[in-house]
Every structure is written in C-alpha cells, then in structure tokens.
Amino acid sequence: MKIDSADIQMTNQRHAVEQRTTQETLRMWVGERRPDFEGDAPAQRTALPADTVRISGEARAAAEATSTMGPDLDADLINDLRFQLLIRMVEAMTGRKVRLLKVEDTQPQTPSAADIPDPQSTDRQAAGFGVEYEYHATRFEAEQTRFSAAGIVKTTDGREIRFDLTLLMSREHLEQVDLSLRAGDAVRKQDPLVINFDGTAAQLTEGKFSFDLDSDGKPDSISFVGSGSGFLVLDRNHDGKVNNGSELFGPATDNGFLELAAHDQDGNGWIDENDSIYRQLYIWTRDSNGNDHLGTLAEKAVGAISLSHIGTRFDLRNVDNRFDGQIRSSGIYLREDGGVGTVQQIDLAV
C-alpha cells in the first residue's frame, strides 16, 4: 500500500477521579458501665462520666505517614502503628499488660459435647474500664480515556479508505482498611441467636430499647432486630415473656450455637422434634408499635435448626455509620415445607 493523501482527525478525552475517606472513633471509660456516648439510651438511664482522649498531632501524623509511602494503602503497617499506639494508651490508663489474640473463625463448625460451655459458670466480673476504637479508610480511583480517529486516506492506486475508530480504556480500583480494637469491658460480647424468616439477613433497628442483656440486674441499651427476624428464646420460667438475656442463646457464654447444642439429645447435629426443647423454643419479635410477641417454632414453620455454622463477620451500622452490632456467624434451619432459612449470631453493641 502506497499512501497518496490523507485527512485524519484524532481526539482524546480523559476523565480521572481519586477519592479518599477516613473515619476514626475512640471511646474510653472507667467504671463498670459503658457511658451512653450515642445519646440514645432510655431516659431513666444515667450515663457515667466519660474521659475524652485525643490523639496527639505527632501520633496522628505518624499514622498518616503510611499514605505517603506508596500508592497503595499498606494495611499491615497501618494496623501495626495504630494498634501499638492504642495498646500503649490502654496500658498507661489501666496499668495492665495488653495481650492481643488473632482468632480465625472462617471454617464450618459443628459443636460437640466437649465444646459446650456451662452458662452458669460464666465469669461476669467487670474489668472496670473499656476502650473502643474503630478505623475505616477507603481509597477509590477511576480513570477513563477515549481515543477517536476518523478520516479519509487515498492510495496511489485510486483507493479511498474511510474510517471512524473509537478506543475506550478504563480502570477502577477500590481499597478498604478496617481496624477494630476492644479492650476491658468493651470486649464482653452479647451475641444472641437470631432466626431470619423472610429470606434476608438480620438487621438492627435505629432506636434502642432497655433490656438486661447480660443478666446482671442492670438494663442495657440495645437495638432490636428488624422485621423479618426474631431472637431465639427459651422461656425458662414459663411466664410468657423474655425477662433477661439468660432466656436467649449466647449472652451468657458468647456462643449461642454451643448453648443450643447442649439440648441436642439424640446427637444428630440438629434441634428438631426428637429433642424435648423443640416445643419450648420461641421466636421473639416486635411490631412497629414496640409490642412484643413470642411465637413457637411451629408458628414460623421452623422444622429443624442445624447446629453447624460458619464465621460470617459483617458490621451492622446505622445511617450515620454508627456501629450497632456485628453478625458473627451464620447457619441454617429447615422449614416444614422443605425450604431453608438462616440462623445468625449477632454481637450487639451494649
């Protein structure tokens, strides 16, 4: 091919965006009760005075220096730096050595008799202090370039070539870092089992209500589960209502699935009609007016609850991104019609 003449126009359009967000909260208190930081506890509750702790400019600058070391968020470095800072703060405040444990909770589990804790032997002694730290950072990049070429080319042999070409190049990248630290009384988990009967995962209400979740004789301010879900209940004193967390599965031992497994009389890994507790279990729900209702498993067509479960960590936050709880693990149950629903263990923020 031999070119005689050409008339070519080329254009280029490029759009690029980079966004970074950072959210960080630190709450510390001394005393047996967590203060009402959010300001949404029932009026009759009195919040204890809380200490406000500010991270120094030098420490904050050192933490933020990680973003200048490369284009990517170095999660391991951020984790080490911030946790070392918090560890020293907690140790200075309490005079106690902090020991961090990393728990891998992602493999399916089926409780055995040897694993089942004794709810009556649970140590409820308060540490006398609490620390809650949350760090959330995101970095988003998007780039798009459009190349266009159009024209007419004539060759020496009389051919005329017309063309209109467009080439689109694009990329997106999202990084996210989440850090969470709990120390002292902030690590005391309150994690009841929840039955979901409308096909969705458990959700928590925006409003709080007063309930003695940890059975210490003092009311706690917690969220209730949303419509379509309910707490699994054993009405121990047969009074037709839920008196405190001892009638739920989980708050006493931090593992509702293990508590439930203690009632698997035939050892088949299910709570079903072969187990006497099946007819004593209820699902605790609330209507839009805040009225409680206890329904039997049969009323919700729950035929059998599997004791197998797997870690499925997922934070439950409100519209302002306030931490209300965390889904810790999930399992299944069978409905009488052969369908399948989900059972979840939720750590409630108290």
N, C-alpha and C positions, 0 to 999 in steps of 0.2 A: 504494500500500500504506500502510495506517494500522495502527500497532502499538498493541495494547491492553495486552499484558503480555509479560514475557519473564523467563526464568530461565536465566542463562548462567553457565557456569564456564569460566575460562581458566587454563591452566597454562603454565609455561615452564621448560625445562631447558636449561642451558648447560654445556658442558664445553670447556675450553681447555687447551692444553699448549704450552710452549715449551722447547726443549732446545738447548743449545749444547755443542759438544765442540771441544777444541783439542788437537792433538798436535804436538810440536815436538822435533826432534833436531838436534844439531850435533856433528859429529866432525871433529877436525883432527889432523894428524900431520905430523912432519918425518922424512924418510927415504924410501928407495926402495920400501918395502913397507908396505902398509896393515896396521895392527895388527889383531889378532883381537878387535874390540870385542864381538862377539856371544858369544865364548867357545865356539864350536862347531867350531873347526879341529881337524884331526887332532893327536894328542898330540905327534908328532915335530916339529911346527912351533913355533917360538919367536916370540911376538909382540913387536914392538918397543914400547918405552915410548911412551905417547901423552900429549899435553897435553890437559887438561880445560879448556874455555873456558866461562865463564858470562857470559851477557848481563846487563849491569847493570840494576838496578831502574829507573833513569831511561830506559834504552833500551827496556826491556820495557813500561814504562808508556806511552811514546810510541807503540809499536807497537799496544798495546791500545786506545789512544785512538781508533782508527778505528771501533771498535764503538759509540762514543758520538755519532758524527756523524750517525746516521740509522738507520732500522730495517733497512736492508739492509747486508750486508757489502760494503764497497767494495773489490773485488778489485784494481783498479788501484792504489789508494792503498796497500793492504797490500803489494802487490808492490813498489812503488817504495820504500817506507820500509824494509822488511826487506832488500831487495837492496842498497840503499845502505849499510845497516849492515854487511852481510856483506862487501861489496866493500871497505869501509874496513878491516875486520878482516884480510882476506886480504892487502891491500896492506901493512898495517902488519907482518904476520908475515913476508911474503916479500920486501918491498922491491921488488915488481914491480907494474907497472900492469896492472889487470884490464880486459879488453875482453870485453863480453857480446855474444853473437850470438843472434839470434832466427831459428830455422830453421822454415819452414813445409814440412811433409812429408806433405801430405794428398792430393796428386794422384797418380793412377796413373802408374807409371814402367815403362818397358821399357829396360833398359840397351843402350847402343850400344858399339861397339868403342872409340870415343874416350873413353868414360867409364871403361873398365876400368882399375883401378889395378894397379900391379905389386907383388905381395905381397913380393917380395924387396927392394924399395926402401923399405919402411915404416920410418919412424924410430921406434925403440923406446926412445930415451933418456928416462929418467925425469926428471920435473920436480924431484923431491926433496922434495915436500910434497903434501899433499892436504887438501881440505875437502869435506865432505858435509853439506848442510843440507836438511832436509825439514820442511815445514809443512803441516799438514792441519787444516782447520776446517770445521765444519758448523753450520748453524742450521736447526732444524726447528720449524715452527708448525702447529698443528692446532686448529680451532675447530668446534664443532657446537652448534647451537641448535635446540631442538624447541619449536614453539608448537602448543598444542592448545586447541581450543574446542568445547564441547558445550552443548547446551541446548534449550529449548523456547520458541518465540515464537508468541504468539496475536495475530491481527489482529482488527480491529473487525468484519470481515465473517464471523467464525467460523472462519477457517482456523487450523490448528495446524501449525506447522513445526518439525520435529525435525531436529537436525543434529549431526554429530560430525566435526570437521575437524582435520586434522593437517598442519602445515607444517614441513618439515625443511630447515634451512640448514647447509651445511658447507663448509669450505675446508681445504686443506693447502698448505704451501709449504716447499720444501727448497732451501737454498743451500749450496754447497760451494766451498771455495777450496783449491787445491793448489799449493804452491810447491816447487820443487826447484832446488838450486844445486850444481854440481860444479865444483871448481877443481883445478888441478895434476894429480897422478896420478889423482885421482878421476874425471876425465873420460875416461880411457882406456877406450874401450868394448871389451868382449869379447863379441861378438854372433854366435854360430854359427847356422847354419840348422837348423831342426827340421822333421821330417816328422811330421804327425799322421795316424795311420791308423785311429783308432777313431771319428772324427766329432766329437771335441771339440777345443777349443783347448789349446795346450800348457800344462802345469802343471809346477811345480818341487817337488822333494822337500823335506821338512823337514830331513833330515840332509844334511850336507856330505860331500864326498869330496875327496881330494887329487889334483890334476891340473894339469899345466903348461899352462894355457890360452893364455898369451901367448908360449909358446915361448922363454922367457928362461932356461931351465935351472933355474928355481926353482918348486916346487909351489905352486899356488893352492888355496884352499879354496872350492869352488863347489857349487851344487846340481846334481843331475842332473834330467833331465826325467822326469815321471811316466809311469806305464804308459799305453800307447796312443800314445806319441810316441817319437821317437829322433832323434839327431843325424845329419845327413848327412855321410858320411865318404868321403874319397879316401885309400885305403891306399897312400901314395906308395912305401914301401919293401917292400910286399908281404909283411909279416911276420904278417899276420892279426890285428893289434891296433892300437889307437889310441895312438900314442906321446905326442903333444902336440897343441896347438892348430893346428899347421901342417897337420894332416891333416883339419881341419874347414874349413868355408867361413864366413869372417867375421872371426875373431880377428886375422888379420894385416892386414886392410885396413879394418875397421869396416863392410864391406858385403858380406855373403855372396852376395847376388844378383849383384853385379858380378863377384865372383870366379868364380861359376858360369858367367856369361855368356862368360867367356874360352874356354870349351870348346864353345860353340855353333858347330860347324864349318860348318854349312850356313846359318847366319844366319836361321833361321826363328823365333827367339824362344823355342825350346823345347830342353830337353835330352831327346833321345829316342834311339831305336835308330839314327838316322842319325849320331849323334855317338859317337866311339870311347870317350869317357869313360863312357858309359852303363853299360857292362859292368864298369867299375872302381869304381862307386859302391856304397856300403854304407849301411845304417842301423844305427846303434849304439844298442842297448837294454840294459837291465839288468833282471834278475829280482828278486824280493823278497829273495833272499839276497845280492844285490850281485854276481852273476855277469854278466860281460859277454857280449854276443852281437853278432856282425856278420852281418847278413843282406843279401842282394843286393836290388836294387830289384825284381827279378822275384819273389823270395820274398814280398815285401809287395804284389805285384801293381801296382807303380808303373810305368805305361806311359810317361809323359812328364811332365816338370816345366816349368811355364811360368816364364819369366824376368820376366814382368810382375808388379808388386807395388805396394802402396799403403801409406802410413803408417797404422798402427792402434795407436797408443800405448795401452798398458794395463799398469798396475803389477801385478806378481806378489808378493804378500805372504803371510807365514805367519799362523798363528792369532793371534799376538801383534802383528800388523800390521808386522812387520819386513820391510823391503824386501829381497827376494831377487833381483829382476830385473825387466825390463820388456820386454813384447812391443813391438817397434819397427815391424815391417811384416809384411804378410801377402800371400801369393799362393796359387796353386792348383797341383794336379797332377791328371793323369787316370789313372784305374785301368784295368787291362786289360778290365774288364767294362763300361767306359763310365761308371762313377761318377766323382765328383770329390772330392778331398781337399784339405787345406790345407797350405801350407808357411809357416813363420813364422821371422822373425829375432828372436832374443831377446838383449837386453843382460843379461849375467849380472853380478851383484854379486860382485866379487872381493875 
